[in-house]
């Protein structure tokens, strides 16, 4: 081995440092529309609330039952 190379190895220095960079995770921010903006009909309000709040399945079923009862009264 060359004397300079041997001396370099013994010094403990690195020829090339760690070149990898940590990956930055991009966060997706959803822009939520305000519910007061244009309420529209009750169905669209129900759909927007369901998407935004992710209620339990039982709560969704109760809301659908309300829609059915109102529709039956109008028949």
N, C-alpha and C positions, 0 to 999 in steps of 0.2 A: 504494500500500500504506500501511497504517496504520503509524505510526512505532513503536508498541509491538510490533506483529507482526514488523516488519523487524528490530528489535533482538533479539527472541526467536530468529528464524532465524539471525542472525549469532552468537548466543551458543553455538550448537551443542547446546543442551539438547534433550531429546526431550519432546514433549508427553505421549506415552503410551509407557511402557517395554514391553519384551518381556513379554507376558502369557502366553505359552505355557510350560507346565511340562513337563519331560521325563517321559515315560511310564515308570512303574516296572513292570518285568516281574515277574510273579508266578511264583515257582518252585513246581513241584508236587513235593512230597516224598512219596514212596511209603513207607508203613509196611510194612516187611517182617515177615512172621511168622517167628518162630524155627523152624528146622527140627526142633528137639528136642521141640517142643510136643506133638504127637500124630503120630508117624510114620505110622500107618495102614499101608496096604498099599504094596508097592513101586511100584505104578503112580502113586499120588498123590504119593509122594516124588519120582519121576522128573518128573512134571509140574511140581511146585513148583520143583525145581532147574532145570529147563529155562527156566521163566519168570524166575526170579531171576538166574541166571548167564549165560543166553544162550550156551550152548556151541556149538562148531562143528558143522556138519551131519554131519561124519564121526563125531564123538563121539555124536551123537544116534542115528545108524544103528547104531553098535556097541551102544548100550544096548538098542535095539529088537531086535537080533539076540540079545542075552542073554535078553530076555523070550520070544522065540520058542523058543529052545533049552530053557528051563525048561518052557514049555508043552508042547513035544514030549515031554519026559521024563515028564510027568504023564499022557500019553495011554496 
